[in-house]
Amino acid sequence: MIGIDIFSGSGGLSEGAKLAGIKLKYAVEVDSYCVETYSANHPEVSVFHLDIRNFKTSSLNLGKMEPKILFGGPPCQGFSTSNQKTRTKDNKDNWLFEEFLRVAKETKPDWIVFENVGGFAESIEGYFFEQIKKRLQKLGYRISPMILNAVDYGVPQNRKRLFIVCSLNNIEVNKPKSIKKLESVGEALLDLPELENGAKFDKLSYNKEPHSSYADLMRGELKSSTNHYVTKNAEYIIERYKYIRQGGNWQDIPTRLMKNYKDVSRCHSGIYHRLDEHRPSVVIGNFRKNMLIHPLQNRGLSVREAARLQSFHDKYIFKGFLTDQQQQVGNAVPPLLAKAVFQEILTKS
């Protein structure tokens, strides 16, 4: 099956598709650093670096015999439940799903996977969700919507995503069967090198053996890994970190250390959250802005650690400046979650 990834980002969906056995052929992405990351990890794919509104499907060379699958997730920040200000019809980015529908109409693939945050189904009382369902059905697709939690598919993170799986051949697709074992933050991270606040290591050798099946899966045959970059926080931030227990947040910090906040009680529960080594992670998202804290070390997460919690293999390289890499990881679809969806589709093909 030939894969076409639009709004590809750094390639989380594509990586899952590849793991499932789909042959990736084309990708479309506007962000230059995402394109650099995607191309570094998927050199076999022809990547169109442009705004989807300028993308012409006539540029694709698609054979008639091989089945095709189109997939992608239009920008999701406007649909996030934590982003109430832009969950409106006035936000132009919320209408980019129209471009997804245009590409679907022009290429008429055998399968379509539309992916987004769970909040997409709720935005404007479900307006966008209902629109895309009706339009896909009008194109002749049988749709199977599902909201899946990444933690049920081997990802050490609670992260819910919406998938609308569409079949041109009237095939219904069920939710993939969940994996019983819950992976924890400790199983995911604690074999990685210890780092200091503001660490900048492009590549480091492993100095510990993988102590879990998950760590072993993420490492494979590698002897080292990349992207050991950590945001350098001010000393007063690090001082706050010292008071936060595993699973705790800003509420553990003494009030005397929070005097720069006008009203400390209004802090979001996700701010200054220290991950619990014995539990799956909270949503990674913007882990720099939320100041997610390493379970055992008084610092923020490195890019590699966040990538591990997203289920990216350690061989996956992220390009760009530190903030670009952090955003790429936080925005990505966990590859193991995507793999489960694509495998379910392949069993029906």
C-alpha positions in Angstrom: 0.0 0.0 0.0 1.3 3.4 -1.0 1.3 6.1 1.7 0.8 9.9 1.2 1.2 12.0 4.3 -0.1 15.6 4.2 0.5 18.0 7.1 3.3 15.6 7.9 5.1 17.5 10.6 8.1 15.7 11.8 6.7 12.4 10.7 5.0 10.6 13.6 2.1 9.3 11.5 4.5 8.3 8.7 6.8 6.5 11.1 3.8 4.5 12.4 2.7 3.7 8.9 6.2 2.5 8.0 6.3 0.3 11.1 3.0 -1.2 10.0 4.3 -2.1 6.5 3.1 0.8 4.4 5.4 2.1 1.6 5.7 5.8 2.1 5.9 7.7 -1.2 5.0 11.4 -0.7 4.7 14.0 2.1 3.6 17.6 2.2 4.7 20.0 5.0 5.1 23.8 5.2 7.6 24.1 8.2 11.2 24.0 7.0 12.6 22.3 10.1 9.9 19.7 10.1 10.8 19.0 6.5 14.5 18.7 7.4 13.6 16.2 10.2 11.2 14.3 8.0 13.7 14.0 5.2 16.5 12.9 7.5 14.4 10.0 8.7 12.5 9.1 5.6 15.0 9.7 2.7 13.0 7.4 0.4 10.0 9.8 0.5 9.5 12.8 -1.9 8.7 15.7 0.3 6.9 18.8 -1.0 8.0 21.8 1.1 5.1 24.2 0.7 1.8 25.4 2.1 -0.9 22.8 1.5 -3.0 25.5 -0.2 -0.3 25.7 -2.9 0.0 21.9 -3.3 -1.2 20.5 -6.7 -2.1 16.8 -6.7 -1.1 16.6 -10.3 2.5 16.6 -9.0 1.9 13.1 -7.7 2.9 10.1 -9.8 0.5 7.4 -8.5 0.2 4.0 -10.1 -3.3 2.6 -10.8 -2.6 -0.9 -9.5 -1.3 -0.3 -6.0 -3.8 0.6 -3.3 -3.2 4.1 -1.8 -3.7 5.5 1.7 -3.9 9.3 2.4 -3.3 10.4 5.9 -2.6 13.5 7.9 -3.5 15.8 10.7 -4.3 19.5 10.0 -2.9 21.9 12.6 -4.6 21.0 15.9 -3.8 23.9 18.3 -7.1 25.6 17.4 -9.1 22.5 18.4 -7.2 21.7 21.7 -9.5 21.8 24.8 -6.7 23.8 26.5 -6.9 26.5 23.9 -10.3 28.2 24.3 -9.4 31.4 22.5 -9.0 30.0 19.0 -11.6 27.2 19.0 -13.8 29.3 16.7 -14.8 29.5 13.0 -12.8 32.8 12.7 -9.5 31.0 13.1 -8.3 30.5 9.5 -6.1 27.5 10.5 -9.2 25.7 11.8 -10.4 25.5 8.1 -7.3 23.8 6.7 -9.2 20.5 6.9 -10.8 21.8 3.7 -7.4 21.3 2.0 -7.3 17.7 3.4 -10.8 17.2 1.8 -9.6 18.7 -1.5 -6.6 16.4 -1.7 -8.8 13.4 -0.9 -11.3 14.3 -3.6 -8.6 14.8 -6.2 -6.6 11.6 -5.4 -9.5 9.3 -4.4 -7.3 6.9 -2.4 -8.6 3.5 -1.2 -8.1 4.6 2.4 -8.0 7.8 4.3 -6.9 8.5 7.9 -7.8 11.9 9.3 -6.1 12.5 12.6 -6.4 15.3 15.2 -6.8 16.1 18.9 -9.8 14.7 20.7 -11.1 18.3 21.0 -11.7 18.3 17.2 -14.9 16.4 17.8 -16.1 19.0 20.4 -15.1 22.3 18.7 -18.0 24.6 18.1 -20.4 22.0 19.3 -19.0 19.4 16.9 -19.3 21.6 13.8 -16.0 20.8 12.2 -16.3 17.1 13.1 -19.7 16.8 11.6 -18.6 18.7 8.5 -15.7 16.4 7.7 -17.8 13.3 8.3 -20.5 14.4 5.9 -18.1 15.5 3.3 -16.1 12.3 3.3 -19.3 10.3 3.1 -20.4 12.4 0.2 -17.1 11.4 -1.5 -18.1 7.8 -1.2 -16.3 6.7 2.0 -17.5 4.6 4.8 -16.1 6.3 8.0 -15.1 4.8 11.3 -14.3 7.5 13.8 -12.5 6.5 17.0 -10.8 8.3 19.9 -7.8 6.3 21.1 -5.5 6.8 24.1 -1.8 6.2 23.2 -1.2 4.6 26.6 -3.4 1.6 25.4 -1.0 0.9 22.6 2.4 0.6 24.2 3.2 4.4 24.5 4.2 5.5 28.0 1.9 8.5 27.9 -1.8 9.4 28.4 -2.6 11.1 25.1 -6.0 10.9 23.4 -6.3 11.4 19.6 -9.1 11.3 17.2 -8.8 9.1 14.1 -11.4 9.1 11.3 -10.6 6.0 9.2 -12.3 6.0 5.8 -12.7 3.1 3.3 -13.7 3.6 -0.3 -14.7 0.0 -0.4 -17.3 0.2 2.3 -15.2 -1.5 5.0 -15.8 -0.8 8.6 -12.7 -0.6 10.8 -12.8 -1.3 14.6 -10.7 0.2 17.3 -7.3 -1.7 17.5 -7.1 -4.0 20.4 -5.3 -2.4 23.3 -2.1 -3.7 24.8 -2.6 -4.8 28.4 0.8 -3.7 29.8 1.1 0.0 30.8 4.5 1.4 30.2 5.8 3.8 32.8 8.1 6.9 32.6 10.8 5.1 34.4 10.8 2.2 32.0 11.0 4.7 29.2 13.7 7.0 30.4 15.9 5.7 33.2 18.5 4.0 31.0 19.2 7.3 29.2 22.3 9.4 30.2 22.0 11.8 33.2 22.0 15.4 32.1 22.4 18.9 33.6 20.2 21.9 33.2 20.8 23.4 29.8 22.7 20.3 28.5 23.7 20.4 24.8 24.9 17.1 23.6 24.3 16.1 20.0 25.2 12.5 20.6 25.9 10.4 23.7 26.7 6.7 24.3 24.5 4.7 26.5 26.1 4.0 29.9 23.4 1.7 31.2 21.8 -1.5 29.9 18.2 -1.2 28.8 16.2 -2.2 32.0 12.8 -2.7 30.3 11.4 -4.2 27.2 10.3 -0.7 26.1 13.8 0.8 26.4 15.1 -2.2 24.5 12.6 -1.6 21.8 13.5 2.1 21.6 17.3 1.4 21.4 17.4 -1.6 19.1 21.0 -2.3 18.2 22.2 1.3 18.7 25.2 2.1 20.9 24.3 5.8 21.3 21.5 8.3 20.8 21.1 11.9 19.7 19.2 15.1 20.7 20.2 15.3 24.3 19.3 19.0 24.5 17.7 20.6 27.6 16.3 24.1 28.0 18.5 26.1 30.4 16.2 27.3 33.2 17.1 30.2 35.5 18.5 29.2 38.9 15.3 30.3 40.7 13.3 27.9 38.5 15.7 25.0 39.4 15.3 25.9 43.0 11.5 25.5 42.6 12.0 22.1 41.0 13.7 20.8 44.1 10.5 20.9 46.2 8.3 19.1 43.7 7.6 15.4 44.4 7.0 12.8 41.7 3.5 13.4 40.3 3.3 16.8 42.0 3.2 20.3 40.5 3.5 24.0 41.4 1.4 23.4 44.5 4.5 21.8 46.1 6.6 24.9 45.7 6.8 27.2 48.8 4.9 30.4 48.3 8.0 32.5 49.1 9.5 31.1 45.9 6.5 32.1 43.7 6.4 35.8 44.4 6.6 36.8 40.7 3.1 35.3 40.2 0.3 37.8 40.9 -2.1 35.0 41.9 -0.4 31.6 42.4 -3.7 29.9 42.8 -4.5 30.5 39.2 -1.6 28.4 37.9 -2.5 25.6 35.6 -2.3 22.1 37.2 0.1 21.1 34.4 2.7 23.7 35.2 5.8 22.5 37.0 4.7 18.9 36.8 7.3 16.3 37.8 6.7 13.1 36.0 6.1 9.9 38.2 8.6 7.2 37.3 6.0 4.5 38.1 3.2 5.8 35.9 2.7 6.8 32.3 3.5 10.4 31.5 0.9 13.2 31.2 0.5 14.7 27.7 3.9 15.9 26.4 2.5 18.7 24.3 4.5 21.9 24.9 6.8 20.3 27.5 9.1 23.3 27.6 6.3 25.9 28.2 4.7 23.6 30.8 8.1 23.0 32.4 7.6 19.2 32.7 10.3 17.9 35.1 12.4 14.8 34.9 11.2 12.3 37.6 14.6 12.1 39.4 16.7 15.1 38.1 16.0 18.8 38.8 15.7 19.9 35.2 13.3 19.9 32.2 13.0 17.0 29.8 15.5 16.6 27.0 14.4 16.3 23.4 15.4 12.7 23.4 13.5 11.9 26.6 10.3 13.6 25.3 10.8 11.6 22.0 11.0 8.4 24.0 7.7 9.2 25.8 6.2 9.7 22.3 7.5 6.3 21.2 10.0 7.6 18.6 12.9 5.1 18.2 16.3 6.5 19.4 17.5 6.4 15.8 15.0 9.1 14.9 16.8 12.5 14.5 15.2 15.9 15.1 16.5 18.9 13.3 16.4 22.7 13.9 16.9 24.9 16.9 16.1 23.6 20.4 12.6 25.2 20.4 11.9 23.8 17.0 12.8 20.3 18.1 10.7 20.6 21.2 7.7 21.7 19.2 8.2 18.9 16.6 8.2 16.2 19.3 5.3 17.8 21.3 3.1 18.1 18.2 3.8 14.6 16.8 1.5 11.6 16.8 3.1 8.8 18.8 4.4 6.3 16.2 3.3 3.2 18.1 -0.3 4.6 18.3 -0.3 5.3 14.6 1.2 1.8 13.9 -1.8 0.2 15.7 -4.3 2.1 13.5 -2.5 1.3 10.3 -2.1 -2.4 11.2 -5.9 -2.6 11.8 -6.5 -1.1 8.3 -4.1 -3.6 6.7 -5.9 -6.5 8.3 -9.0 -5.3 6.4 -7.3 -4.7 3.1 
